């Protein structure tokens, strides 16, 4: 799923391809999910942008947008399988996809295709097979884009908002919550841009366990985690999500084998790789590195929660409530184990959930 680094890659290419140019045509295909759930329509999108000049391309976390010469401005989120293609630019074809992915134009599952009117014509397409992406229009001044919904409800970006995302701010955020730390990182209302693989990389680099509750870490561990967030996010963004350039020691290089035949279950040094469900998401963990030093959620999905001796005091934790995982279906596309985290929310501690409602509530439908 595209995260902070992949979105940085998209924005980098949009700056090279569209900024400073006028959109001659904007062809669209209506989609009640991609456009409709964001309060827009394909026809409105096309009408609003055709003939406009693109002044800037920017991002915050997993959201990115184009600044036009007059409102409205398009704001986009890639969801699970969304991507931006530039006709003839092979650097935007993801390495994990077949070599002929960009053979047809527009690409399969396209939602819009923009064409510039310059002599050196550029064509940019937005595609999404599983339809979790969101495309909307923001009718505001360019300077107010980040103060507009949904961006204003999202937390600071650890790469571009270093004036806000300080060590002190992060420590206060951590101790103010009582949720598994991985769930806190994935909640975009706390920090923008961290998704599943980035979250796992951060936890591995910090040598901390993703199940441990956020307010049970000491100052040393919090500083370590903050530095890991800054390091992993900045490095991934600087490399524009090009995994071939990621450091050899990163967990990213070894984490994709779950459920695959003959896949590696260990790091090159022999350390075992395991998978847990934390905050409703699959987490890749190296137990010999990521030690439990405080209260944690269930070690195994549906198992008993435990408290590690020597950790900070915390309220007793009861047996967690089992929840069914909702997997969206789409025709002609392979299944994905991870759901979209555009709307990831922190889960209350199991004991609190059990007291608050009986029987357990169902997971609300995605917006």
C-alpha positions in Angstrom: 0.0 0.0 0.0 1.4 3.4 -0.9 2.7 5.3 2.2 4.7 8.4 2.9 7.6 7.4 0.6 5.6 6.3 -2.3 3.5 9.5 -2.2 6.7 11.5 -2.2 7.6 9.6 -5.3 4.3 10.5 -7.0 4.7 14.2 -6.0 8.2 14.3 -7.3 7.1 13.1 -10.7 4.0 15.4 -10.8 6.4 18.3 -10.2 8.5 17.3 -13.2 5.5 16.5 -15.5 2.7 19.0 -14.7 3.9 22.0 -12.8 4.0 25.1 -14.9 1.8 23.5 -17.6 -1.8 24.0 -18.6 -4.3 21.1 -18.7 -5.7 20.9 -22.2 -8.0 18.0 -21.4 -9.0 16.1 -18.3 -10.8 12.8 -19.2 -12.5 11.0 -16.4 -14.4 7.8 -15.6 -17.1 8.1 -13.0 -16.7 6.0 -9.8 -19.0 6.3 -6.9 -16.3 5.2 -4.5 -13.2 7.1 -5.7 -15.0 10.3 -6.4 -18.4 9.9 -4.8 -17.3 9.1 -1.3 -15.1 12.2 -1.3 -18.1 14.4 -2.3 -17.1 14.8 -5.9 -18.0 13.5 -9.3 -15.9 12.7 -12.4 -17.8 15.4 -14.4 -17.2 18.0 -11.7 -13.5 17.1 -11.6 -13.0 17.4 -15.3 -14.9 20.7 -15.6 -13.0 22.2 -12.7 -9.6 21.5 -14.0 -9.7 21.6 -17.8 -7.9 24.7 -19.0 -6.3 25.4 -15.7 -2.6 25.9 -15.1 -0.8 23.7 -12.5 1.3 25.9 -10.2 2.5 23.4 -7.6 2.4 19.8 -6.4 2.5 19.1 -2.7 1.8 16.4 -0.1 1.0 15.7 3.6 1.5 12.2 4.7 -0.5 10.0 2.3 -2.4 12.9 0.7 -1.2 14.8 -2.2 -2.6 17.7 -4.2 -2.1 20.0 -7.2 -2.3 23.8 -6.7 -4.1 25.3 -9.7 -4.0 28.9 -10.9 -7.5 29.3 -9.3 -9.7 27.2 -7.0 -10.7 24.4 -6.8 -7.6 22.3 -6.2 -7.6 18.5 -6.6 -6.7 16.5 -3.5 -5.9 12.8 -3.8 -5.3 9.7 -1.7 -4.0 6.5 -3.3 -5.9 4.1 -0.9 -4.6 0.5 -1.2 -3.8 0.1 -4.9 -4.0 3.6 -6.4 -1.1 4.9 -8.4 -0.1 7.7 -10.8 1.3 6.8 -14.3 3.1 9.2 -16.6 2.9 8.1 -20.2 6.3 6.9 -21.4 8.0 7.3 -18.0 9.1 3.8 -17.0 10.4 5.1 -13.7 6.8 5.2 -12.5 6.1 1.6 -13.2 6.5 -0.2 -9.9 9.1 -2.9 -9.7 6.7 -5.3 -8.0 4.4 -5.2 -11.1 4.7 -7.0 -14.4 6.9 -5.3 -17.0 4.0 -4.8 -19.4 1.9 -2.9 -16.7 2.2 0.3 -18.6 1.8 -1.3 -22.1 -1.7 0.0 -22.6 -2.7 3.6 -22.4 -4.6 4.7 -20.5 -3.8 2.0 -17.9 -6.4 -0.4 -16.8 -8.7 0.9 -14.0 -7.9 4.5 -14.8 -10.0 7.2 -13.1 -8.6 10.3 -14.9 -6.1 11.2 -17.6 -4.7 14.7 -17.8 -3.1 16.0 -21.0 -1.1 19.2 -21.2 -1.3 21.6 -24.1 2.4 22.3 -24.5 4.4 21.1 -27.5 6.1 18.6 -25.3 2.8 17.0 -24.4 2.5 15.2 -21.1 -0.2 12.6 -20.2 -0.7 11.7 -16.5 -3.2 9.0 -15.4 -4.6 8.1 -12.0 -5.6 4.4 -11.6 -7.0 2.3 -8.8 -8.1 -1.4 -9.1 -9.6 -1.8 -5.7 -11.3 1.6 -5.5 -10.2 2.6 -2.0 -8.5 5.7 -3.5 -10.2 9.1 -3.0 -10.3 12.1 -5.4 -11.9 15.4 -4.3 -11.9 19.1 -5.0 -11.0 21.7 -2.4 -12.7 25.1 -3.0 -10.3 27.2 -1.0 -7.3 29.5 -1.5 -4.0 27.6 -2.1 -2.6 28.9 1.2 -5.6 27.3 3.1 -5.4 23.8 1.6 -3.7 22.3 4.7 -6.3 24.0 7.0 -9.1 22.3 5.1 -10.8 18.9 5.7 -9.5 16.2 5.6 -5.9 17.5 6.0 -6.6 19.6 9.0 -7.8 16.5 10.9 -4.5 14.7 10.2 -1.4 14.9 12.4 1.9 16.4 11.4 4.1 14.9 8.7 7.4 13.8 10.3 9.4 14.9 7.3 7.9 18.2 6.3 6.5 19.4 9.7 9.6 19.2 11.8 8.6 22.5 13.5 5.6 20.6 15.0 6.8 17.0 15.1 9.3 17.6 17.8 10.6 15.2 20.4 8.7 16.9 23.1 5.4 16.9 21.1 5.9 13.2 20.4 6.5 12.3 24.0 3.4 14.1 25.1 1.3 12.3 22.4 2.6 8.9 23.5 2.0 9.3 27.2 -1.5 10.8 26.6 -2.7 7.6 25.0 -3.1 4.0 26.2 -3.1 2.0 23.0 -0.7 -0.4 21.3 2.2 1.8 20.0 1.8 0.4 16.4 -1.9 1.4 16.4 -0.9 4.9 17.5 1.6 5.2 14.7 -0.9 4.1 12.1 -3.6 6.5 13.2 -3.3 9.4 10.7 -4.9 11.7 13.2 -1.7 11.4 15.3 1.0 11.3 12.6 0.6 11.6 8.9 2.1 9.2 6.4 3.0 6.1 8.5 1.4 2.9 7.1 2.1 -0.7 7.8 5.5 -1.3 6.4 6.9 2.0 7.5 5.4 1.4 11.0 7.1 -2.0 11.2 10.4 -0.6 10.0 10.3 2.1 12.7 9.5 -0.4 15.5 12.3 -2.7 14.3 14.8 0.1 14.1 13.8 1.3 17.6 14.0 -2.3 18.9 10.6 -2.0 20.5 7.6 -4.3 20.4 4.5 -3.1 18.5 2.0 -4.5 21.0 3.3 -2.5 24.0 1.1 0.3 25.2 2.1 3.7 24.2 2.2 5.2 27.7 4.4 2.5 29.3 7.7 3.4 27.7 10.4 5.3 29.5 12.1 8.5 28.3 15.0 6.6 26.8 12.7 4.3 24.7 10.5 7.3 23.6 13.6 9.2 22.4 14.7 6.1 20.6 11.3 5.7 18.9 11.2 9.4 17.9 14.6 9.2 16.3 13.6 6.0 14.5 10.5 7.7 13.0 12.6 10.6 11.8 15.3 8.4 10.4 13.0 5.8 8.6 10.6 8.4 7.2 13.3 10.8 6.0 15.4 8.1 4.4 12.4 6.5 2.6 11.3 9.9 1.3 14.8 11.0 0.3 15.0 7.7 -1.8 11.5 8.4 -3.2 10.3 4.9 -2.1 12.9 3.2 -4.3 13.3 0.0 -2.3 16.3 -1.1 -4.3 18.2 1.7 -2.5 17.0 1.0 1.0 19.7 0.0 3.5 20.5 -3.7 3.4 19.7 -4.1 7.1 16.2 -2.8 6.8 13.4 -5.2 7.7 11.6 -4.2 4.5 14.0 -6.4 2.5 12.8 -9.5 4.2 9.3 -8.9 5.4 7.2 -9.9 2.4 7.3 -13.7 2.8 4.2 -14.3 4.9 2.2 -17.2 3.5 4.5 -17.7 0.5 6.0 -21.0 -0.3 9.8 -21.3 0.4 9.8 -17.7 1.7 12.5 -16.7 4.2 11.4 -16.9 7.8 14.7 -15.5 9.2 17.0 -12.5 8.7 20.5 -13.2 7.2 21.9 -13.3 10.8 19.4 -16.1 11.7 17.0 -14.0 13.7 13.4 -15.3 13.3 10.7 -13.2 11.7 7.2 -13.5 13.0 3.8 -11.9 12.3 1.3 -10.6 14.8 -2.0 -8.7 14.5 -1.8 -5.3 16.2 -4.4 -2.7 15.9 -6.3 -4.8 13.4 -3.2 -4.9 11.1 -0.6 -7.6 10.4 2.8 -6.6 11.9 6.1 -8.1 11.1 8.3 -8.5 14.2 11.7 -9.9 15.0 11.3 -11.1 18.7 15.0 -11.4 19.4 15.4 -7.7 18.7 12.0 -6.2 19.7 11.7 -7.1 23.3 8.6 -6.6 25.5 9.5 -4.3 28.4 6.1 -3.3 29.5 2.4 -4.2 29.3 1.4 -5.5 25.9 -1.8 -6.6 24.1 -2.4 -10.3 23.3 0.6 -12.1 22.1 -1.5 -14.2 19.7 -4.8 -13.0 18.1 -7.5 -14.0 20.5 -5.1 -15.0 23.2 -4.7 -13.7 26.8 -3.2 -10.3 27.3 -0.1 -10.3 29.4 1.9 -7.8 31.6 5.6 -8.0 31.7 7.2 -7.7 35.1 9.3 -4.6 35.6 7.2 -2.5 33.3 5.2 0.6 34.2 2.0 0.2 36.1 -1.1 0.0 34.0 -4.7 -1.0 34.5 -5.5 -4.7 34.3 -6.0 -5.9 30.8 -8.8 -8.4 30.1 -9.0 -10.9 27.3 -9.3 -8.9 24.0 -12.5 -9.1 21.9 -12.1 -11.0 18.7 -13.0 -9.0 15.6 -13.7 -10.1 12.1 -11.4 -8.7 9.4 -13.3 -7.0 6.6 -11.7 -7.7 3.2 -13.0 -5.7 0.3 -13.5 -7.6 -3.0 -12.7 -6.4 -6.5 -12.9 -8.2 -9.8 -9.8 -9.1 -11.8 -7.4 -8.2 -9.0 -5.4 -10.3 -6.5 -6.3 -10.3 -2.8 -4.5 -8.1 -0.3 -4.1 -9.0 3.4 -4.0 -5.3 4.5 -7.0 -3.0 4.6 -6.8 0.6 3.7 -5.5 2.7 6.6 -6.8 6.1 5.4 -9.3 5.9 8.3 -7.3 3.8 10.7 -8.4 4.5 14.3 -6.9 3.6 17.6 -8.5 0.7 19.3 -9.5 1.2 23.0 -7.8 -1.2 25.4 -9.7 -4.5 25.5 -10.8 -4.1 29.1 -12.3 -0.7 28.3 -14.1 -2.0 25.2 -15.6 -4.8 27.2 -17.0 -2.5 29.9 -18.2 0.0 27.4 -20.5 -2.1 25.3 -22.0 -5.6 25.2 -22.0 -7.5 22.9 -18.8 -6.4 21.0 -19.6 -3.9 18.3 -18.9 -4.6 14.7 -16.1 -2.7 12.9 -17.8 0.3 11.2 -17.8 0.3 7.4 -15.1 2.2 5.7 -15.9 5.6 4.5 
